[in-house]
């Protein structure tokens, strides 16, 4: 795994364009904090929409599909999976939720990635095979 040496940054010469972009990022972070305090329900709704869209798009890439209605129900945990595709969608939903809720505490290490993969397969027969074998 690569390590980034932040010590070299102090010696680097930054042009005005880069410094302007960093200033904009800092400004938007302040606005985000204010938005979080003023409109938490709106932000929560946006996060829910993003989770549904991410779940649908990521699974579609893998050829895993179901109806938009079923994806919304599965993401809201208002139904149980009917087939292998929906089992994988449910596992992805759980892994994505875990990442959203705990990203600050999840280091990028192979053991954690394997654990997230196990969460993805939690609803499938593969999970039982992994636990047995």
Buried (B, 14 or more C-beta within 10 A) or exposed (E): EEEEEEEEEEEEEEEEEEEEEEEEEEEEEEEEEEBEEEEEEEBEEEEEEEBBEBBBEEBEEEEBBBEEEBBBBBBEEEBEBEEEBBBBBBBBBBBBBBEEEEEEEBEEEEEEEEBBEBBBBBBBEBBEEEEEE
